[in-house]
Amino acid sequence: YVELVSSHERKQRPEWFVSHWWGEPVVHFVFCLQEFAYQRGHRAVFWVCAYCNNQHELTGDITLDPSCSSFGRAFRRTR
């Protein structure tokens, strides 16, 4: 996704892995991310699991070894 919305893909590498619970209003989730970034000098790039996986086709990303999934790759690349 980032390659479609940013002309600086390399500068947008995720720093923080975050998970969104679908029972939480999205506006609250976004507010929390904004506050988190504000506390860090307005610089925080997130990998949001709910938005980085096809929620209608998760079977391709659920593996026997979680370290081989996109979640595992994201954990290795973020804090």
Helices and strands as residue ranges (DSSP letters): H 2-5, G 9-12, E 16-18, H 26-39, E 46-48, H 49-52, G 58-60, G 66-68, H 70-77
